[in-house]
């Protein structure tokens, strides 16, 4: 999707905030654990909506590698000059292994069956498999992908050796590291630790720590810290757990009033005519809608205009929404959807709480139609 550069709606990304979030995490871990693990920045899903390329380029000198969700995201990073290690966190289509080899992209092996499919490829004989680094994924309780026994992991290592591949790492992912109750977390940690201890050999990288584990369970940090949500200044738990070090939210979302009118008592606004004015009402139109990721359930929430909270009225449309204004204002007046205006502030967590979801989803849903503007780069 092409960004709408001629529309006033834009997400402003403070790259200095992202860099500070990395530095603050490093300082926190050094003081807490006295260790210096490698930091791999998680820039999947277009950098959690912040823009993977610019985020990766800005963070490049502060991190040791990057994590993405699929091969296309890795290709995008390589095509924009990122040369550091890139780990694809999910399994890829076996037929595409040659792309990973050629671009020196590290793959996740999710199962022995997957690696057998790779071994059966006719094209494998034409590849220099010594350039294919892989990490074994362990399903310690997440239930998505990964091996569940040490025997399967060791069979993968043996087959990888036979194929001339580089067994570079093994990892898992915690399902509840951001929650108060630690029962599931401890069960997963125990399973992963026992499996790693049973390997025929230890790879270069053993890692299980995402942002949440790195913040609230620093004892899990091993060779790599996969820094995701906290990289962007977002608390992985939402509001359930307090942050243990300083983070700064990197994204703000801004727009402008494009139309202002006064509607009389009894007039309706929006699809379904759900909003009915109880008195003469000043209505402003803002060019953002559910096609931009500003979803229909934002009706009833608010934005900031001239430092005041202004309620979203009527249904959010595909491209526009309407708000109740305290007074008639000029076209072009700034509207803050996420960020600060005067003494008022709207955070990503505030938006998530209104939707009944998590901050990850709010920023990841911001579509490519919204122009990204970068500051302090």
Secondary structure, 3 states (H helix, E strand, C coil): CCCCCCCCCEEEEEHHHHHHHHHHHHHHHHHHHCCCCEEEEECHHHHHCCCHHHHHHHHHHHCCEEEECCHHHHHHHHHCCCCCEEEECCCCCHHHHHHHHHHCCEEEECCHHHHHHHHCCHHHHHCCHHHCEEEEEECCCCCCCCECCHHHHHHHHHHHHHCCCEEEEEECCCCCCCCCCCHHHHHHHHHHHHHHHCCCCCCCEEECECHHHHHHCHHHCCCEEEECHHHHCCCCCCCCCCCCCCCCCCEEEEEEEEEEEEECCCCEECHHHCEECCCCEEEEEECCCHHHCCCHHHCCCEEEECCEEEEEECCCCCCCEEEEECCCCCCCCEEEEEEEECCEEECHHHHHHHHCCCHHHHHHCCCCCCEEEEECC
